[in-house]
Amino acid sequence: MILQVLQRALSREHDVRMTTRASEAVAWIRDGERFDAILCDLMMPEITGMELHAMLAPTGQAEAMIFMTGGAFTQAAREFLDEVTNPRIEKPFDRAQLNAVLATRSRA
């Protein structure tokens, strides 16, 4: 449901590709696709956003990641967020906040 809301909010101004599976996103990137922004939840069932970041680092696409967080995460996640320079957006967020964080990617 969250993906549908995000797609609806973003598709007017952006080309949007959505997946609920990190493995699918990794496959797209390994197949040569490049993204200006990758919205990623920090805590996901298949792999964490931290693990996805590590997987994408060799491709250069880790810098495109924007982490969505709900505030309830582990000490390791907290330390990770302190170390990386990727933007993050705290849930719940509104469209204006989402647009503002996406604008940081277009300036990067």
Buried (B, 14 or more C-beta within 10 A) or exposed (E): EEEEEBEEBBEEEBEBEBEEEBEEBBEBBEEEEEBEBBBBBBBBEEBBBBEBBEBBEEBEBBBBBBBBBEEEBEEEBEEBBEEBEBBBBEEEEEEEEBEEBBEEBEEE
